[in-house]
Amino acid sequence: MLLGEFQHSLDPKGRLTIPSRLRDGLGERFVVTKGLDSCLFVYPLTEWTALELKLRTLPLTRANARSFVRLLFSGATECELDRQGRILLPPNLRDYAHLAKDVYLLGVSNRVEIWDKGIWEQYSEQATASFEEAAEHLDDLGI
């Protein structure tokens, strides 16, 4: 399971150090792709494969399904850690998530999310304000 919140910085070449606690859950190779809410999703290969199998069942006749799958897969890149525990984030993914220098890495159960520091702090502040209200509605989702 991937857990925790970590602050790091991109170097000028777009390399990002993955914290050792997250590296253990991700493995040596993993997939980084466009996420939701202006962040990047990072999946261990096993989770990526499971997600791919689920997405293959979506109907091609639905425009929103085609669009989601198209954007998720076209933005995906397989990454491998270098000897210093870093990955190189491609410019298209850095642009998508507005990553400049300071970032947050979040362990979110089966994936890691990479957020621009300012965007994460704004999102976190808004989400925290409605955290208890959201918890009250988890019954609606069967949780």
N, C-alpha and C positions, 0 to 999 in steps of 0.2 A: 504494500500500500504506500502511496506517495502522499506525504504530509508535510506541512510547514510553510513558512513564509520567509523568503530570503532576499536581501537586497544585494545587488551586484551592479557592475558597470560593464558596458561594452567597451572594448578597446577601439582605437581608430580604424582598425581593419574589419570591425564587425564581429569580433570573436567574443564569446561569452563563456565564463567559467560556470560549470554546473556544480552546485554544492555536492559534496561527497554523499550526504544522506539521500539526495535525489538520484545521484549516479547509480547507487546500489539498486534502486527500483527500476531505473530505465535500462540498465545494461550498457554494453559497449556501443551498440547501434540502436537507433530509434528514429522515429519520423516526426518532423516538425511541419506544421501546416497552419493555414489561416484558421483562427478560432472565431468565437463569437465575442461581441462586446469590445472589439478592437484589441484583442490579444492574440497570442499564438498558442496553439495546442501542441503539446509534445507527448507522443505516445510510445510506450515500449512496443517493440515489433509484435509481440503476442496480442496486445490490445488493438493495435492498428489492423492486424489481420482479422480479428473478431469484428471490428467496426466495418471493415470492408465487406465481410460476408453479409452483415445486416443490411448495408446500403445497397448491395446487389439485388435485394428483394424489392426495392422501391420500384414503383411502376414508371417506366420510361415515358408513359403518356401524360404524366403530371409535370407541368412546367416547373413548379417549385421544387420537386424532387430532382429533376435534371439539373437545375441551376445549383442547388446545394451540393450535389455530388460533383458537378463540374468544378465548382470553385474550391471545394475541399481537396480534391485530388490534383487539380492543376497547380495548386499552391504548395503541394507537399514536396518535401525533400528528405531523403534519408541522410542522417548525420551520424558521424562517428567521432568519438572523443579523441583529442590528441593527447600527448603524454602529460600535458598540464591539466587535463580534465576540461578542456575547452571545446566548443563547437564554433563553426563559422556560420553565422546566420546570413543567408543570401539577401542582397539589397531589396528584392521584391517583398520579402517577408518583413524586413525591418521597416520598409515604407508602409506596408499594410497596417502594422501595429504601432506606427509612429514612434519607433524606438530610436532614440538619439544617443543617450549615454547611460543614464541611471535607470535600472529596471528592477522589477520584482519578479521572482520566481515563486510560484505557488504550487505546492503539492495538493492535488485535488482528487484523491482516491486513485483512479486508474490513469491519470494523466498529470502533466505539469502544465501550468499556464505561465506565459511570459508576458508581462505588462510593462508599458512605459510607467515610470514612477508617478508622474503627475496624473495620468489617466487612472491608475490603480487607486491612488489616494482619494481622488474625487469619487470614483465608483464605490470604494469601500465606505466612505463617509455616508453616501446616500443609502447604500445597502444596510449599513448598521442601523440607520434610523428606522428602517422598516423590518429589522430582523425578527423581533418578537411577533409582529403582525404576520409575517410570512410563516413563522412556526405554527401559529394558530390555524393556518390553512393547510397544513400538511395532511390532515385527516382527509381533505378533499382529494388528495392524490393517493390515498390508501396507505399512507405511511404512519 
